[in-house]
Amino acid sequence: MTTTVAAVSGETGTPYTLSHLDALESEAVHIFREVAGEFERPVVLFSGGKDSIVMLHLALKAFAPAAVPFSLLHVDTGHNFPEVLDYRDRTVARHGLRLHVASVQDYIDRGVLRERPDGTRNPLQTVPLTEKIQAEKFDAVFGGGRRDEEKARAKERVFSLRDEFSQWDPRRQRPELWNLYNGRHAPGEHVRVFPLSNWTELDVWQYIAREGIELPEIYFAHEREVFRRAGMWLTAGEWGGPKDGETVEKRLVRYRTVGDMSCTGAVDSDATTLDAVITEIAASRLTERGATRADDKMSEAAMEDRKREGYF
């Protein structure tokens, strides 16, 4: 797929075209620069997952050779994959960035939050996230959400207004004609910004391959001790798995998406290279979250309910 733009080549007089990935990259770079011009204290959510990695790569491109004018924010559940946290810390150090961490464990230790019976902490991220945004007075928060992931995310605009309680109201969605974004907000409100909204999982992987972006090894096939629960292969750990009757076995797996260990399932795979992963994704008929995220299966409206409360 190519996108025709108004410019023409000086030598041939033919229209200049952008490839599909170039068009997506250009749109994302424009969004980053637009936010830098409109807002005072933006921050980028960065977990070390593939979407946040691509988002940071785009931010670096948008402002090169200058430094990225934003800090990073991660909500640490305490159940994150060690490989992903190691990658996060290496990346922050390599680019000389500032990282804010909101810890779910701190809120549990203080009695503000309580562990869920199922052991998953992904739904517990909302309070630490919203309180960190309010405490640091961030007025724009970049997230790596994409419309192809889940139906609630498909309803959301690139600039998504959140009220003074960080809550999302679909009825307050603003039109975004001709890539014009309205960042106006009242004191106490902020805007969630999604530069990858129009990307698909396949687009993300093709862009990673084109740009030579490093990823945590967890995204490629490797042997791992896992157990079966609710139709997914979960990693054994201190978070509460496996239970009695759940057998741990070693399998060749990889992760399509990375979240809390307690709710993110691995998929059987022998894809050890980028080309193999791209081939596998192109043949898949299930979205990454639909196939591997237990937190999205709690109800038909699980994601939308959490977004209304302040989740991404």
N, C-alpha and C positions, 0 to 999 in steps of 0.2 A: 504493500500500500504506500502511495506517495501523496504528499500534500503540496499543491501548487500555491506559490506565494506571488505577490505582485511584481517582485524584482525580476529583471531579465538579465541574461548574460550579455556583457558588453561585446564579446567576440562573436557570438552566434545570433543574438537577438531572440533566443528561445527562452521560454519561462523557466525560472529556477525552481527546482522541486526539492522538497525535503522528504526523506524517508519517513516511514511511520514512527520509528524510534526517535529520529531527529525532531519530529513535530511534538512528540510527547516531552522530550527533553526541553525544547524551547518553551513550551507552555509552563513546565515546572520552574524553570529558571525565571521566567517572567513573574510567576507567583511569589517566589522568594524575594525578588527585587521590589515587587509591589508592597509586600509586607514591611520590608526594611524602610520604605519611604513613608508608610502610613502609621506605623505603630512605634511606641517608645521602648517597650520591653518584651520583645518576642523571645520564645524559647522553643527548642526542638526536642520532641520526645525521642529518646534514643535508648533502645533496649539491647542492641546487638543482634536483632533479628534482621532478615534480609531486606524488608521494606524500609526500616529505619536506616540501614546501611546505604541503600540507594538514595534515600532522601538526603543523608549527609553528603554523599558524593555530589549530588546536584547542587547543594548549598555551597560546597567548596568551589564548584565550577562557576556558580552565579557571581561570586565575589572575587575570584582569582584575578590578580595575584595578591589582593588584600586578604586579611583574615576574615573568617566568618563572623559577622557582627552579632551572633546569638550564642547563648550558652545552651547546654544540653540538660535534659531532665529524664530521669529513669525512676519508675516506681518499682522497687525491689520487693518481691513477694516473700523472699526467703526460701522459695522453692524453685529458683531459676536454675537452668542448666549451667554447671561450672564452666563448660567450654564457651558458652555465650558470654558469661560475665568476664572471663579472661579476655575475650575478643574486645568487649566493650572498653575495658580498662586500657588495653594496648592502643586502641584507636584514639581514645581521648589523649593519651600521652603523646602519641605520634604527631597529632595535629595541634597540640598545645591548647586544648579546649577546656572550658570549665564545666564540670558535671555536678548537677544537683541530684541528690538521691533522696527519695521519700520512701521510708521503710515500713512495710506492713507489719513486720515483727515488732517494731517500736510501739505501734498502736495496740498490738495485742498485749505486749508487756505492761502497758499503761492501763489496760482494761477498757480502752475505747472501742476495740473490736474484739470479737470472739471467733475462735476457730469454728469452721463449719463441720457438721458431722461427716461429710464426704471427704474432708481434708483439703479440698481445693481452696486456693486463696485468690484466684483471679477476680471473683466478684468483690473481694475486700479491697481492691485497689482504689476504688472511687474516692473514699474519704481522704486517704493520704494524698492522692492526686489533686483534688479540689482545694484542700487546705494549703498545699504547697504553692499552688497557683495564686491563691489569695495572699499568702504570707509574703511571697516574692513580688507581688503586684505585676505578674505577667499579664500583658493585655492581648497577646496573640500566642497561640500554642500550636506548633506544627505537629501533625500526626501522619502516620503512613497508611491510614485507611484507604481502601480502594472500593469502588462501587461494585465490582464483580464478586467481592468476598461474601456479602451477606445482604439480605433485602433491606434491613434498616439502614445500612451504609449506602445502599443504592439511592435512598431517598434524600440524602444529605447533600448540601451544596459544598463548593470548594471553600467558601468563607461561611462558617456555621456559627451563628451568634449563640452565646450562652449567657444566661441571666446572672444576677448577682449570687445565685446559689450554684452556679456552674451547670444548671439544668438546660436541657435541649427541648425546645417546643417546635415540632414540625410545622406548626401554623405560622411561625415567624420566619420561615425560610424566605430569603430574598431572591429576586430574579438575577441571573448572571448572563445577560445578553452580551454578545460580542466580546467575551472575556473581560468584562468590566466588573470589578469586585467592590462591594460596598463594605468597608470596614468600620463604619460608624457604630459606636457603642456608648452607652451611658456609663458613668462612674460605677465601678464595681463589676460591670459586665466584662466579658472578654470574647474573643473570637477564636474558634478552632479552625485551623487551616489545613487543607488536604491536597498537597501538590500532586499526589499520585492518584487522585480520584478517577481519572479516565484511563489508567493503566490496568492491564490484566496480569494475572500471575505469569502467563507466558511472556508478556512484554517485559516484566521485571527480570526474568531469567535471561531473555535474549539481550537485554541491556547490560546485565552483569557480565555476560560472555563478551559482548562487544567492547566494553570498557575495561575488561580485565580486573574486575573488583574482587578483592579477597573476601571470603565468607568463612564463618566457623565451620569446622569439619562435620558438624552434626547434620548439615544439609546434604551430605553425600553418604552413600551406602557404607555402613560399617557394622561390625558385630557388636551387639549390645544385649545385656540381660534385660528381658522385658517379661511382662505377664499380661494376660488377656483380661480386660474388663470392659463391659458394655460395648463389645465389638471393636475395641481399640487395643493396640499394644502400648502399654504404659511402662515407664522406667521405674524400677524399684528404688525406694528411697525412704528417708526418715519422715516424709510427709504422710505416710499411712498406707503404703502399699508394699508388698501384696498382703491381702487378708487371708484368713484361713480358707483353704480350698482353691486359692489362686496360685498356680504353679509358675515359677520363674524358669524361663528357658532362654538360650542364647540364639538370636536370629540376626540375619542380615537385613538391616533396616536403615531408613533415613527419615528426616523430618521435613515436611513441606512447610510448616509454620512452627514458630517457636514461642511458647508462652510458659505458664506455670507447669512444672513437671507433673503435677497431679491431674491436669486436664488436657494435656497435649499428647496426642497419640502419634506413634511412629507408623510408617507404612513399609510393608515388605518391598524391598527394592535392591537391585544390583547396580544402580546408577552411581558410578564413582567419578564421573566427569561431567562437566557442564553440558556437553553435547548430549550425553545420555539422559541427564535430568530434563533437558528441553524436549527431547523425544518423548519421554515419559509423561511430561505435563501436557504436551500436545495431544496425546492419546487419552487423557483422563476426561471423564464425564462428571466428576464430582469436584466441587470447589474445595480449596484447601481447608477452610474452616468447617465446611459441612462434613468433610471426611475425617477430620482429626481433632476437633475441638469439642470436648465434653461440655464446656461451659455454655456453648451455643445450643446444646440439645436439651437444656433444662425445661424449656417451653418454646412454643412457636414464636413468641415475642421476646425471648430472653435478651437478645442484643438491644432491641429498641427500649425495653424496660430499663436496662442499665444505662443507656445513653440519656434517657430522660433524667436519670439521677445524677449524671455528671461524668459517666464513663466515656471513653473514646469509642 
